[in-house]
Each structure stands twice: as structure tokens, then as C-alpha cells.
Amino acid sequence: MAAPILYVDDEPQNTRLFHRIFDDELTILSAASGAEALQLLASNEVGAVVSDQRMPGMSGIELLSEVAARSPEVGRILLTAYSDRELLLSAIQLGHVHDYVLKPWQAEDLGLRLKRALEHSERQRALMQASLERDALRRELDAYGPEPIVGLDGDLRSLSGLIERIARTDSTVLIRGESGTGKELVARELHRRSARAEHAFVRINCSAFSEGVLESELFGHEAGAFTGARTARMGRFEQAHLGTLFLDEIGDISASLQVKLLRVLQEREIERVGGNRTIKIDIRLLTASHRNLEARVKQGQLREDLFFRINVVPLVVPPLRARPNDLVTLTRHFVARCGVEMGKVLSVSSAAITALARYDFPGNVRELRNLVERAAAIADSTAELGPDDFDLDLSSSAAAEAAATPEGSLFEHIARESADQIRDALRQAGGSKSRAARILGIPRTTLNDRIERYGIR
């Protein structure tokens, strides 16, 4: 049932007319003044307020402005004469009035507007309720704590100590590790523990932009620097002034940008694209890559002097398959966090942990999180996640067979199997990586990563 309409008019005959026309289809409350209307609004859930403009004490616009401040979800309709149009336009522009009807009003026209006002109110109430629920969940998540680097007290204990020592300095750090191991989390932790923590942490994935766009993203541009640059724009270096700039996948930047980046690291100053003004910057630079940068230096794809500049302090984040203890901690952490985010009570069984431990996780921590999130989304509101809830490409029997191979560990066996599949696909595709990726059913970028990881030539 729709919420009541509050009709406000100091003329009793107008109030009686409104009741006579709409009583059969709507619940109506009525008031003879703005003050009386506000009292009713305070003690009743109202869907819309319909008010005459000219009333003693408080005008209709003044009343609806107060309603907008107290109960913004309530629909607001003004009954007004044509001579009040200037006041009306101002009220509409300020959002105090949703709709208006010129007097004398027609029942059919006013009825349609009342229906729209009630529908608007219902939508607004639903949005407010959803917002309240999101805020409640956010408070739970805030109480749960910020996204941590789970596992630093386990297999990554030595890395944790190194982060603690490095964070206190302004040294440039190169974070190495496979895709999905959590390199950005390490960078954020370095910033959080540093003296720059009160200033900005700015990140950019260098592989996500073309050369021209990346240059503008990093250094900014002046108005008119290129087609479409109508205004000047601050780049990431300027945004990170006094804070930390994190360049992810730094091994993918072009040769010309490498030269410009090297100059920035040497001079600590930049020029925007299309400008000639020198801008001094004070940043702490953190970089990351999943690639073999030494090999790229030998191949001429990365300048050796730039490599030395960014590799002042190297950090290596080991893959998940090399951190069996962290797998347990991470799984339980992600299950608990997904439960909070989705409003569910979730746990994970020992059998599921065992099954996950027998999987290679080529996508590392990111893949584990995605697996847990998918399982949590499908699960009931209260559930213990078991082995069947996780979508693994590796069956238990295959895992057992691989684990029993004398040639090496389970993960070594899986790596050999994966490398053989890639070689077969490349042979079928005549050496075309794009066609080989389609044969394997994986993205081209994933294929490139595995070719490099397994050393396939």
C-alpha cells in the first residue's frame, strides 16, 4: 500500500474537495498550515506533500523547502497561481519542489502527478535503504580492518621484516614476482609504513596504456597539447608530490618513455606534454614487474641505466605455490572477508583446504581470491565451503597421480604438463601465439606469461 499523501491548504473547501476526489484511491492526511504539516510529517511516514502556495505564516514553497531538508525522499508538489512563477522556478532549481500544478487544478492531471510523486518517493526510500545497508556493511568492513597483506607472519616473515626496514627510507624499490602475487599490496604497505603515509599513494599500470596516452598520464599535459586537450591536466608525478608513485609493469614502457623517466629520476623534475615549464617533484618511486627484466636488458628492450635506477632495493614476492602455509591463511581470510561483504556466515572445510593445496594456482593470490569469491557468491547465507564449491581445473585423481610421479613435485609435474600443452598448441598454430591462445582457450597475455615462465622457445 502506498504511503499517505499530506495535503496542506488553509482553505477548508479546497481540503474537502481534495478528499472527495482522491479518498477512494489514496490515504490522505490534511493540514491547515505549514506548522501543522511539519508536525504530521514528524509522526507519520508520508509519500508526498501537496501544498498550496499562498498560506498565512508559512508559504507553500517555504514548507516544501523544509520538507526537502527533513525528508528528502518525500515527493513535493506545489499548487500555485501563474503569478508565482518566478518563486516557483527558483524553488525547482534548488530542488525544493519536484512538480507544480497551476490553479484551478484538474482532477485527472493532479492524479497523474500524485502517482508519479509516490513512485518517486518509493524509489528514493529504496535507494536510501540500500545506502544504509551498504554503510552498515562498510562499517563492518572498517571494523574488520583495511586490506592487509595476509601471510606476512607466515611464509613471508622475512619479507615483512625487509618491508619494515625499507619503508623508513626513500629508496627506490623494484618489486618482483609473478602476476597475482600481491605486488601492489606490498607497494601500499611500503607507503603505509613510510614517513610519506599522510600524502598520496598514486598507482598506474604502465602496460594498460598506449605510449602517447601513458606519457600524458605520467607527465600531464597543457591545454592544446594535442587534439581534444581542451584544458591543462596534472599527471601522476604531480599528483604523487610528497607521496609515493607506484609504476606497475614498468618493464613494458617504450624506449622513448624510458629516456624521459630516467631524466625524471635524475633531475626530480618534469615538463607537461606540450609545455615548457619545469615542475619540481618530491616523490618516493616504487616499481613492479612480473617480467625477467635482466633478459629484457640483454634483448635491448629495457635500458640498462634505467634498470639500475629502479633496482636500488629489490624485493621478490614468492608465488603462492611456494607458500603452502600462507595458502591456508589466505583462504580463510578471503572466505571471512567475502562473508562480511556479502552478508553471509561462511567458513571453509579442511577438505576444501586440502583440495586447494593440491592445485598449482598459476594466477597466484588473485586467482585464489577469485575462486573464493565465486564460491561465496553461489553459497547459501550460512555455509561451510567444501571441495565441490571451488571450480578447480585439477581433479583429485589427477592430482594424486601427479603427486606420485617420481620426476618431481606436484607443481613441477603440472608445469611440465602445461608447457607440453603450450608447445603442442604452438605447433598446431604454426607458431602463431594468437591462434595458440584460442586453441588453449586462454587470453593471449596469459599465454605470453606462461611462455616466459616456462622458458618455452
Protein Blocks (a to p, Z undefined) as FASTA:
>chain_A
ZZddddddfbfklmmmmmmmmmmmpccdddfbfklmmmmmmmpccfbdcddfbdghiafk
lmmmmmmmmmmmbccdddddfklmmmmmmmmmnopafbdcdddddfklmmmmmmmmmmmm
mmmmmmmmmmmmmmmmmmmmmmnopaddehjlmmmmmmmmmmmmmmmpmcdcddeddehi
lpmmmmmmmmmmmmklmmccddddfklpcfklmmmmmnopaehkaghiabccddfklmmg
oiacddehkllpcfklmmmmmmmmmnopacdehiabdcddddddddddfbdfklmmmnop
acfklmmmmmmpacddddfklmmmlmmmmmmmmmmmmmmmnopacdddfklmmmmmmpgk
lnlmmlmmmmmmmmmmmpcfbdcddfklpccfbdfklmmmmmmpmkbcfklmmmmmmmmm
mmmmmmmnnopaklmmmmnopafklmmmmmmmnopZZ
